[in-house]
Amino acid sequence: MAATDESGESTQFFSGQRVVLLKKLSLAELEPGKYWIQVEVVDRMNDRRVEVSDDFSVVEEDQVVAGS
């Protein structure tokens, strides 16, 4: 699954030091299990890119614990 935001619609806040991006990704097609997500941000003005990644899990709806 890949999501690209060429329009900049996901930008919610920016300043000289920081950009906060929010983007919804549908997990509806993912089976329960462990996954890995990687996000790459490209700063075209300064010709720089940053990547971050993390693990996450998709669980059955009846396994969701309140408050988590």
Residue, then its C-alpha position, 0 to 999 in steps of 0.5 A: m500500500a502506498a500513499t502519496d500527497e503531491s497536493g499538500e492537502s495533508t499539511q496541517f501546520f507548519s513553521g520555520q522549524r516544523v511541519v506536522l502532517l496528518k494522513k489517514l490510511s485505511l486498514a480495512e484491507l489488511e488482515p490481522g497481524k504485524y506490519w511495518i510502516q515507512v514514511e518518507v518526506v521529501d523537502r523539494m525546496n532544500d533537496r532533502r529527504v527523511e525516512v521514519s519507520d515503525d511496527f504496528s499490529v492489526v487485531e480483530e475487532d473483538q480483541v481491541v482493549a478499551g483505552s489503547 
